[in-house]
Amino acid sequence: MAGRQQMEWARIRADNGTEVTGVVEDGMLHPRAALGSAESAGGPIPLAGATLLPPCIPGKFIGLWNNFKAAAERNGWDTPEHPLYFLKPLSSLAGPGATVTLAPDLGRVLFEGELGIVIGKTCSHVSVEEAAEAIFGYTCVNDITALDILNADPSFPQWTRAKGFDGFGVIGPVIQTDVNWEDLTVKVMVGERERQSYPANDMIMSPAQIVSKLSADMTLEPSDIIACGTSIGARPIKAGQEVTVVVDGIGALPVTIAD
């Protein structure tokens, strides 16, 4: 990736079935050779009639837990010195407009509206300043969680299983490269009702701090996704509901829940 040349990036499936990554402008997708590339890969494609896909395909999908001050205070959690995180399998990846089918006997399943960091260049053991430069942009995330599965076995919290079912890692609709994360508010609508709303600037660790600290544990690579964690207001969802994560400045990320 070459950095922040453009503001809004998306990935679509065109009418002919071709999957294309490019820059969104005036209702058109302008294809590029790769995410972040300035090299054109064809003429513009109308977004009308195209299917929005997850805006990138990450090599790693990392999710944070306990990264918001309000939630930590309400639950009596200590402030972590290092990100507390898990990995979601790539088979959980879903995009805007997807249908998320709940497997039988999952018990309570929660939405978790989150801000997602998209990595723009390979980084390992980087400083906070270098980490800020490695962030390509931001997207919306719905980190769906089978809460009863997570705590079903008292000897082993099942983070991967609880957060790894097909469709439980929703990202999109686009990646915004020209946005100040501190100005953003993460909201979740269930149908027409607002069920979650919190400021991104309540994070315990900033995006640059998160990237810096994670880069000491593993090499982060272009298109990797880091979900910054959620705050107060995550609630159960059920079949038949439409759940939409909304971040003004990025967009709306809807999914339909089915069984």
C-alpha positions as CSV (number, residue, x, y, z in Angstrom):
1,M,0.0,0.0,0.0
2,A,1.2,3.4,-0.8
3,G,-0.5,5.4,1.9
4,R,-3.3,7.9,2.1
5,Q,-3.7,9.0,-1.5
6,Q,-7.5,8.7,-1.5
7,M,-10.2,9.1,1.0
8,E,-12.7,6.2,0.5
9,W,-11.9,2.7,-0.6
10,A,-14.3,-0.2,-1.3
11,R,-14.4,-3.7,-2.8
12,I,-17.3,-4.8,-4.9
13,R,-18.6,-7.6,-7.0
14,A,-19.5,-6.2,-10.4
15,D,-22.5,-7.3,-12.5
16,N,-20.2,-9.7,-14.4
17,G,-19.1,-11.4,-11.1
18,T,-15.6,-9.8,-11.0
19,E,-14.3,-8.6,-7.6
20,V,-12.7,-5.2,-7.8
21,T,-11.0,-2.9,-5.3
22,G,-10.9,0.8,-5.9
23,V,-11.6,4.3,-4.9
24,V,-15.2,5.6,-4.4
25,E,-16.0,8.9,-6.0
26,D,-19.3,10.3,-7.3
27,G,-21.2,7.0,-7.2
28,M,-18.5,5.2,-9.1
29,L,-15.7,2.8,-8.1
30,H,-12.4,3.6,-9.8
31,P,-10.5,0.3,-9.9
32,R,-7.0,0.2,-8.5
33,A,-4.3,-2.5,-8.8
34,A,-4.5,-3.1,-5.1
35,L,-5.8,-1.5,-1.9
36,G,-3.8,1.7,-1.5
37,S,-2.3,1.6,-5.0
38,A,-2.3,4.6,-7.3
39,E,-2.2,2.4,-10.3
40,S,-5.4,2.3,-12.3
41,A,-6.9,-1.1,-13.1
42,G,-9.7,-0.2,-15.5
43,G,-12.5,2.3,-16.1
44,P,-15.0,3.4,-13.5
45,I,-17.8,1.0,-12.4
46,P,-21.2,2.3,-11.2
47,L,-21.8,1.3,-7.6
48,A,-25.5,1.0,-8.4
49,G,-26.2,-2.6,-9.1
50,A,-22.8,-3.8,-7.7
51,T,-22.5,-5.8,-4.4
52,L,-20.4,-4.3,-1.7
53,L,-18.0,-6.8,-0.2
54,P,-15.8,-6.6,2.9
55,P,-13.5,-3.7,1.8
56,C,-10.3,-5.7,2.3
57,I,-9.3,-9.3,2.9
58,P,-7.2,-9.3,6.0
59,G,-4.4,-11.8,6.7
60,K,-5.3,-11.4,10.4
61,F,-8.5,-10.2,12.1
62,I,-7.6,-9.1,15.6
63,G,-10.2,-8.0,18.2
64,L,-9.6,-6.2,21.5
65,W,-11.4,-6.6,24.8
66,N,-11.5,-4.0,27.6
67,N,-10.3,-1.0,25.7
68,F,-13.0,1.6,26.7
69,K,-12.9,3.6,30.0
70,A,-16.7,3.7,30.5
71,A,-17.1,-0.1,30.1
72,A,-14.1,-0.8,32.4
73,E,-15.4,1.6,35.1
74,R,-18.9,0.1,34.9
75,N,-17.6,-3.5,35.1
76,G,-14.9,-2.9,37.6
77,W,-12.1,-4.0,35.2
78,D,-8.5,-3.0,35.7
79,T,-6.9,-0.9,33.0
80,P,-4.7,-3.1,30.9
81,E,-1.1,-2.2,30.1
82,H,-1.1,-4.2,26.9
83,P,-4.0,-4.9,24.5
84,L,-6.1,-7.9,25.6
85,Y,-7.0,-9.5,22.3
86,F,-8.2,-12.6,20.4
87,L,-8.1,-13.6,16.7
88,K,-11.2,-14.2,14.6
89,P,-10.9,-16.8,11.8
90,L,-11.1,-15.4,8.3
91,S,-14.1,-17.6,7.6
92,S,-16.0,-15.3,9.9
93,L,-15.6,-12.4,7.5
94,A,-18.7,-10.8,6.2
95,G,-19.6,-7.5,4.4
96,P,-22.4,-5.0,4.3
97,G,-25.8,-6.4,3.5
98,A,-24.8,-10.0,4.5
99,T,-27.1,-12.4,6.2
100,V,-25.6,-13.9,9.3
101,T,-27.1,-17.3,10.1
102,L,-27.1,-18.3,13.8
103,A,-26.3,-21.9,14.4
104,P,-28.7,-23.9,16.7
105,D,-28.3,-23.7,20.5
106,L,-25.9,-20.8,20.6
107,G,-27.8,-19.1,23.5
108,R,-27.3,-15.4,23.7
109,V,-25.6,-13.8,20.8
110,L,-24.5,-10.1,21.0
111,F,-23.8,-7.4,18.6
112,E,-20.7,-5.3,19.3
113,G,-20.3,-2.1,17.3
114,E,-16.7,-1.2,16.9
115,L,-14.2,1.0,15.1
116,G,-11.8,-1.0,12.9
117,I,-8.2,-0.1,12.1
118,V,-6.9,-1.2,8.7
119,I,-3.1,-1.7,8.5
120,G,-1.4,-0.1,5.5
121,K,2.2,-1.3,5.7
122,T,4.2,-4.1,7.3
123,C,5.3,-3.2,10.8
124,S,7.1,-5.0,13.6
125,H,8.3,-3.5,16.9
126,V,7.3,0.0,15.7
127,S,7.1,3.1,17.9
128,V,3.8,4.9,18.4
129,E,4.8,7.5,15.8
130,E,5.7,4.8,13.3
131,A,2.5,3.0,14.1
132,A,0.4,6.0,13.3
133,E,2.0,6.1,9.8
134,A,1.2,2.4,9.4
135,I,-2.5,2.9,9.7
136,F,-4.1,3.0,6.3
137,G,-7.6,4.0,7.5
138,Y,-10.7,3.0,9.4
139,T,-13.8,0.9,8.9
140,C,-16.9,-0.2,10.8
141,V,-16.9,-3.6,12.6
142,N,-19.6,-5.7,14.1
143,D,-17.8,-8.2,16.3
144,I,-20.7,-10.7,16.8
145,T,-20.2,-12.9,19.9
146,A,-21.9,-16.0,21.2
147,L,-21.7,-15.0,24.8
148,D,-23.0,-18.3,26.3
149,I,-20.4,-20.2,24.3
150,L,-17.7,-18.0,25.5
151,N,-18.3,-18.9,29.2
152,A,-19.7,-22.4,28.7
153,D,-16.6,-24.2,30.1
154,P,-15.3,-22.8,33.3
155,S,-11.8,-24.2,32.7
156,F,-11.3,-22.4,29.3
157,P,-12.9,-19.2,28.0
158,Q,-13.7,-20.0,24.3
159,W,-12.9,-16.7,22.6
160,T,-12.2,-18.1,19.2
161,R,-15.3,-20.3,19.0
162,A,-17.6,-17.7,20.5
163,K,-16.4,-15.0,18.0
164,G,-15.5,-17.3,15.1
165,F,-18.8,-18.6,13.6
166,D,-19.4,-17.8,9.9
167,G,-20.4,-14.2,9.5
168,F,-19.4,-13.1,13.0
169,G,-16.7,-10.7,11.7
170,V,-18.6,-8.0,9.8
171,I,-16.5,-5.1,8.3
172,G,-17.3,-2.2,5.9
173,P,-18.9,-0.6,4.1
174,V,-15.7,1.2,3.1
175,I,-12.3,2.2,4.4
176,Q,-11.9,5.9,5.1
177,T,-8.3,7.1,5.0
178,D,-9.0,10.8,5.7
179,V,-10.8,10.7,9.1
180,N,-9.8,11.7,12.7
181,W,-10.7,8.8,14.9
182,E,-11.1,11.0,17.9
183,D,-14.1,12.8,16.3
184,L,-16.0,9.5,15.6
185,T,-19.0,8.1,17.4
186,V,-19.8,4.4,17.1
187,K,-23.6,3.6,17.0
188,V,-25.6,0.5,16.5
189,M,-29.2,0.5,15.2
190,V,-31.4,-2.6,15.6
191,G,-34.2,-1.9,13.2
192,E,-35.0,1.7,13.6
193,R,-33.9,1.8,17.3
194,E,-30.6,3.1,18.5
195,R,-29.2,0.5,20.9
196,Q,-25.5,1.5,21.3
197,S,-23.7,4.9,21.0
198,Y,-20.3,5.8,22.4
199,P,-17.4,8.1,21.5
200,A,-14.3,6.6,20.0
201,N,-12.1,9.0,22.0
202,D,-13.0,7.0,25.2
203,M,-10.5,4.4,24.2
204,I,-8.0,3.3,26.9
205,M,-5.3,2.9,24.2
206,S,-5.4,4.9,21.0
207,P,-5.2,3.3,17.6
208,A,-1.5,4.1,17.3
209,Q,-0.7,2.7,20.7
210,I,-2.7,-0.4,19.9
211,V,-0.7,-0.9,16.6
212,S,2.6,-0.3,18.3
213,K,2.0,-2.7,21.1
214,L,0.6,-5.4,18.9
215,S,3.5,-5.1,16.5
216,A,5.7,-6.2,19.4
217,D,3.8,-9.5,19.5
218,M,3.4,-10.2,15.8
219,T,4.2,-8.6,12.5
220,L,1.3,-6.6,11.2
221,E,0.7,-6.6,7.4
222,P,-1.3,-4.6,4.9
223,S,-5.0,-5.2,5.1
224,D,-4.9,-6.7,8.6
225,I,-7.9,-5.6,10.6
226,I,-7.8,-4.6,14.3
227,A,-11.2,-4.1,16.0
228,C,-10.7,-1.6,18.7
229,G,-13.2,-3.2,21.2
230,T,-16.6,-2.1,22.2
231,S,-18.1,0.0,25.1
232,I,-21.3,0.0,27.0
233,G,-24.5,-1.1,25.2
234,A,-23.7,-4.4,23.5
235,R,-27.0,-6.4,23.5
236,P,-28.5,-9.7,22.4
237,I,-29.7,-10.1,18.9
238,K,-32.1,-12.6,17.3
239,A,-33.3,-13.9,14.0
240,G,-35.3,-11.5,11.9
241,Q,-33.5,-8.4,13.1
242,E,-31.4,-6.0,11.0
243,V,-28.4,-4.8,12.9
244,T,-26.5,-1.8,11.5
245,V,-23.2,-0.3,12.8
246,V,-23.1,3.4,12.0
247,V,-20.0,5.6,12.2
248,D,-20.6,9.0,10.7
249,G,-17.7,9.8,8.4
250,I,-17.3,6.1,7.5
251,G,-20.8,4.8,6.7
252,A,-23.4,2.3,7.7
253,L,-22.8,-1.5,8.0
254,P,-26.0,-3.5,8.0
255,V,-26.5,-7.3,8.4
256,T,-29.6,-9.4,8.7
257,I,-29.8,-12.0,11.4
258,A,-31.3,-15.4,10.5
259,D,-31.6,-18.9,11.9
